[in-house]
Amino acid sequence: MTLVSMKRMLNDALDGGYAVGQFNLNNLEFTQAILQGAQEEQAPVILGVSEAYIPYMGGLPCIAGMVKSLIGHYGITVPVALHLDHGSTYDVCIRAIHAGFTSVMIDASHHPLEQNIDITQRVTQAAHVLGVTVEAELGRITGREDDIVVDDAEGMYALPDECVRLVRETGIDCLAPALGSVHGPYRGQPKLGFDRMGEIRRLTGLPLVLHGGSGLPDEEIRQAISLGTAKINVNTDNQSACTAAIRTYLNEHPEAYDPRNYLIPAREAIKASVKAKIRLFGCAGKAEGARYESN
């Protein structure tokens, strides 16, 4: 299967009461593991690429080419969307679209509301011409995302009336409101704003996106899904599984020098982490018989 739009995935998830996982690509092994894990679980999947990883992974066309090649190499048949995560500007979103990404997130949440709306509207207009899905953010999600750090004092919950304005005036396909989740490891018990989550979903009618899905208790994940969260982003848990596997292998085999010796166990650890999240999100088996338009 070729890459598909994310919009159909999320609407199906909303109707079916489950969520689709976005798992971030950090290198070749992450990409292999995520695709293989989704195929084995027969789950639709979203491959996320954070802006800081674009130069690290050789540029947007290189990333898109690698993903498409691996889909063919492994015979992947489940729906796969390739998503720009936290695109900070109109320009980077347009470059991702031209490179073959089927979904982009324009994150103008660091701007005042009026400017956020203006930038998001322009991205959405361009993306929809080519059938590309658009995600936007409102409020600031605390923690570290790439090279940007938002501390607890800066973090804020998204306001429902502002969410309604953003959705109505931009035409986005899904919304990531800041509701207490964080990027990176949690310090202490997370406090998600479930009441506001339900209100925003009811007022906007859109699938919601939960950033910072690593480390949240299972019951909070399930509650978020029941309130209209249809996309959950995971990266830190997979990174931690990868690094732990490499450390273990090298501690047990200090003489090792061939990268395959420790990267293959790392890939398997990432895949196990991905498969566990897929089952938790309820999307295992949801690709069976699914039909999506290809981009």
C-alpha positions as CSV (number, residue, x, y, z in Angstrom):
1,M,0.0,0.0,0.0
2,T,1.2,3.5,-0.8
3,L,1.0,6.4,1.7
4,V,-2.5,7.6,2.5
5,S,-4.2,10.6,4.0
6,M,-4.5,10.7,7.8
7,K,-8.0,12.2,7.8
8,R,-9.8,9.0,7.0
9,M,-7.8,7.1,9.6
10,L,-8.8,9.6,12.4
11,N,-12.5,9.8,11.4
12,D,-12.7,6.0,11.4
13,A,-11.0,5.9,14.8
14,L,-13.4,8.5,16.1
15,D,-16.4,6.4,14.9
16,G,-14.9,3.2,16.2
17,G,-13.9,4.4,19.6
18,Y,-10.1,3.8,19.3
19,A,-7.0,5.9,18.5
20,V,-4.3,5.6,15.9
21,G,-0.7,5.9,17.1
22,Q,1.8,8.4,15.8
23,F,5.3,7.0,16.3
24,N,8.2,9.2,15.5
25,L,11.0,8.3,13.1
26,N,14.5,8.7,14.5
27,N,16.5,6.6,12.1
28,L,16.2,3.6,9.8
29,E,15.7,1.1,12.6
30,F,12.8,3.1,14.1
31,T,11.1,3.2,10.7
32,Q,11.5,-0.5,10.1
33,A,10.3,-1.3,13.6
34,I,7.2,0.9,13.4
35,L,6.1,-0.4,10.0
36,Q,6.7,-4.0,10.9
37,G,4.9,-3.6,14.2
38,A,1.9,-2.1,12.6
39,Q,1.8,-4.8,9.9
40,E,2.0,-7.5,12.5
41,E,-0.8,-6.0,14.5
42,Q,-2.8,-5.1,11.3
43,A,-3.2,-1.5,12.5
44,P,-3.2,1.8,10.7
45,V,-0.2,3.8,11.7
46,I,1.1,7.4,11.5
47,L,4.8,7.9,11.0
48,G,5.8,11.2,12.6
49,V,8.9,13.3,11.7
50,S,9.9,16.2,14.0
51,E,11.4,19.2,12.4
52,A,14.7,18.8,14.2
53,Y,15.1,15.4,12.7
54,I,14.8,16.5,9.1
55,P,18.5,17.4,8.6
56,Y,19.6,14.5,10.8
57,M,17.8,12.1,8.5
58,G,19.0,13.6,5.3
59,G,16.1,15.9,4.4
60,L,12.4,15.6,3.6
61,P,12.7,13.8,0.2
62,C,15.2,11.3,1.7
63,I,12.8,10.5,4.6
64,A,9.8,10.1,2.3
65,G,11.8,8.0,-0.1
66,M,13.0,5.7,2.7
67,V,9.5,5.2,4.0
68,K,8.1,4.4,0.5
69,S,10.9,2.0,-0.2
70,L,10.5,0.2,3.1
71,I,6.7,-0.1,2.5
72,G,7.5,-1.9,-0.8
73,H,10.4,-3.9,0.6
74,Y,8.4,-5.3,3.5
75,G,5.1,-5.6,1.6
76,I,3.3,-3.4,4.0
77,T,-0.5,-3.5,3.4
78,V,-1.8,-1.5,6.4
79,P,-2.7,2.2,5.9
80,V,0.4,4.4,6.6
81,A,0.4,8.2,6.8
82,L,3.6,10.2,6.8
83,H,3.2,13.2,9.0
84,L,5.3,16.3,9.7
85,D,5.2,16.8,13.5
86,H,5.4,20.3,14.9
87,G,6.1,22.1,11.7
88,S,6.9,25.6,12.9
89,T,6.4,27.6,9.6
90,Y,4.4,27.7,6.5
91,D,7.5,27.0,4.5
92,V,8.5,23.7,6.2
93,C,4.9,22.4,5.8
94,I,4.9,23.2,2.1
95,R,8.3,21.5,1.7
96,A,7.0,18.4,3.4
97,I,3.9,18.3,1.2
98,H,6.1,18.6,-1.9
99,A,8.3,15.8,-0.6
100,G,5.4,13.4,-0.4
101,F,4.2,13.8,3.2
102,T,0.4,13.0,3.4
103,S,-0.1,15.0,6.6
104,V,1.4,18.1,8.3
105,M,1.1,19.7,11.7
106,I,1.4,23.4,11.6
107,D,2.3,24.4,15.2
108,A,1.9,28.2,15.4
109,S,0.8,27.9,19.1
110,H,3.7,30.1,20.1
111,H,2.1,33.0,18.3
112,P,-0.9,35.1,19.4
113,L,-4.2,33.6,18.4
114,E,-4.8,35.8,15.4
115,Q,-1.4,35.0,14.0
116,N,-1.9,31.3,14.7
117,I,-5.1,31.4,12.8
118,D,-3.6,33.2,9.8
119,I,-0.6,30.9,9.5
120,T,-2.7,27.8,10.0
121,Q,-5.3,28.9,7.5
122,R,-2.7,29.4,4.8
123,V,-1.2,26.0,5.4
124,T,-4.6,24.3,5.3
125,Q,-5.6,26.0,2.0
126,A,-2.5,24.8,0.3
127,A,-2.6,21.3,1.9
128,H,-6.2,20.6,1.1
129,V,-5.7,21.3,-2.6
130,L,-3.4,18.2,-2.7
131,G,-5.5,16.0,-0.3
132,V,-3.1,16.5,2.6
133,T,-4.4,16.4,6.2
134,V,-3.7,19.3,8.6
135,E,-3.2,19.2,12.3
136,A,-2.9,22.4,14.4
137,E,-2.1,23.2,18.1
138,L,-3.6,25.6,20.5
139,G,-2.0,26.3,23.9
140,R,1.5,25.3,24.9
141,I,2.3,21.7,25.7
142,T,5.0,21.6,28.3
143,G,8.3,19.7,28.2
144,R,10.9,19.3,25.5
145,E,10.1,18.9,21.8
146,D,13.3,18.8,19.8
147,D,15.2,22.0,20.8
148,I,12.3,23.9,22.3
149,V,11.6,23.7,26.0
150,V,8.3,24.9,27.5
151,D,8.3,25.0,31.3
152,D,5.3,24.6,33.6
153,A,4.9,28.3,34.1
154,E,4.6,28.8,30.3
155,G,2.3,25.9,29.7
156,M,-1.4,26.6,29.4
157,Y,-4.6,24.8,28.8
158,A,-6.3,25.6,25.5
159,L,-9.5,27.6,25.8
160,P,-12.6,26.1,24.2
161,D,-13.8,29.3,22.6
162,E,-10.4,29.8,21.0
163,C,-10.4,26.2,19.8
164,V,-13.7,26.8,18.1
165,R,-12.4,29.9,16.4
166,L,-9.3,28.2,15.2
167,V,-11.3,25.3,13.7
168,R,-14.0,27.4,12.2
169,E,-11.6,29.9,10.6
170,T,-8.9,27.5,9.3
171,G,-10.7,24.3,8.2
172,I,-8.1,22.0,9.9
173,D,-8.8,18.3,10.1
174,C,-7.7,17.6,13.7
175,L,-6.8,19.6,16.7
176,A,-4.1,19.2,19.4
177,P,-5.2,21.3,22.3
178,A,-2.8,21.7,25.3
179,L,-4.5,19.9,28.1
180,G,-1.8,18.9,30.6
181,S,0.3,16.4,28.6
182,V,4.0,16.9,28.2
183,H,6.8,16.1,25.7
184,G,9.4,13.9,27.2
185,P,9.4,12.0,30.5
186,Y,6.8,13.0,33.1
187,R,7.8,14.5,36.4
188,G,5.3,13.3,38.9
189,Q,1.7,12.5,38.1
190,P,0.3,14.0,34.9
191,K,-3.0,15.9,35.2
192,L,-4.9,15.9,32.0
193,G,-7.9,18.2,31.7
194,F,-10.5,15.6,30.8
195,D,-13.5,17.9,31.3
196,R,-12.1,20.4,28.9
197,M,-11.1,17.7,26.5
198,G,-14.7,16.5,26.2
199,E,-15.9,20.1,25.9
200,I,-13.5,20.9,23.1
201,R,-14.4,17.7,21.2
202,R,-18.1,18.5,21.5
203,L,-17.8,22.1,20.4
204,T,-15.4,21.6,17.5
205,G,-16.6,18.2,16.2
206,L,-13.0,17.3,15.2
207,P,-10.8,14.3,16.2
208,L,-8.5,15.4,19.0
209,V,-4.7,14.7,19.2
210,L,-2.9,13.8,22.4
211,H,0.8,14.8,22.4
212,G,3.1,13.3,25.0
213,G,1.5,9.9,25.0
214,S,4.6,8.2,26.5
215,G,4.4,7.5,30.2
216,L,0.7,8.2,30.7
217,P,-1.2,5.6,32.8
218,D,-3.3,3.2,30.7
219,E,-6.5,4.3,32.3
220,E,-5.9,8.0,31.3
221,I,-5.2,6.9,27.7
222,R,-8.5,5.0,27.6
223,Q,-10.3,7.9,29.1
224,A,-8.9,10.3,26.5
225,I,-9.9,8.0,23.7
226,S,-13.5,7.8,25.1
227,L,-13.6,11.7,25.0
228,G,-12.7,11.9,21.3
229,T,-8.9,11.6,21.2
230,A,-8.3,9.8,17.9
231,K,-4.5,10.2,17.5
232,I,-1.9,9.7,20.2
233,N,1.8,10.6,19.8
234,V,4.5,8.4,21.2
235,N,8.2,8.8,21.0
236,T,10.0,8.8,24.4
237,D,8.8,5.3,25.3
238,N,10.2,4.0,22.0
239,Q,13.5,5.9,22.4
240,S,13.9,4.6,25.9
241,A,13.3,1.0,24.8
242,C,15.8,1.4,22.0
243,T,18.5,2.8,24.2
244,A,17.9,0.3,27.0
245,A,18.4,-2.6,24.5
246,I,21.6,-1.1,23.2
247,R,23.0,-0.6,26.7
248,T,22.1,-4.1,27.7
249,Y,23.7,-5.7,24.6
250,L,26.9,-3.6,24.9
251,N,27.2,-4.3,28.6
252,E,26.9,-8.1,27.9
253,H,29.1,-8.0,24.8
254,P,31.8,-5.3,25.4
255,E,33.8,-6.7,22.5
256,A,31.0,-6.0,19.9
257,Y,31.8,-3.6,17.1
258,D,29.3,-4.4,14.3
259,P,26.4,-2.0,14.6
260,R,24.0,-4.7,13.5
261,N,24.7,-6.7,16.6
262,Y,23.1,-4.1,18.9
263,L,20.8,-2.3,16.4
264,I,18.8,-5.4,15.6
265,P,17.9,-6.0,19.3
266,A,17.2,-2.3,19.5
267,R,14.8,-2.5,16.5
268,E,13.0,-5.5,18.2
269,A,12.6,-3.5,21.4
270,I,11.1,-0.6,19.5
271,K,8.8,-2.9,17.7
272,A,7.6,-4.5,21.0
273,S,7.0,-1.0,22.4
274,V,5.0,0.0,19.3
275,K,2.9,-3.1,19.3
276,A,2.0,-2.7,23.0
277,K,0.8,0.9,22.3
278,I,-1.2,-0.2,19.3
279,R,-3.0,-2.8,21.5
280,L,-3.6,-0.2,24.2
281,F,-5.0,2.3,21.8
282,G,-7.4,-0.3,20.5
283,C,-6.4,0.0,16.8
284,A,-5.0,-3.6,16.4
285,G,-6.9,-5.3,13.7
286,K,-8.5,-2.1,12.4
287,A,-6.6,-2.2,9.1
288,E,-8.3,-5.5,8.1
289,G,-10.6,-4.7,5.2
290,A,-9.8,-1.0,5.4
291,R,-9.9,1.0,2.1
292,Y,-8.2,4.3,1.9
293,E,-7.4,6.6,-1.0
294,S,-3.7,6.8,-1.8
295,N,-1.9,10.1,-2.1
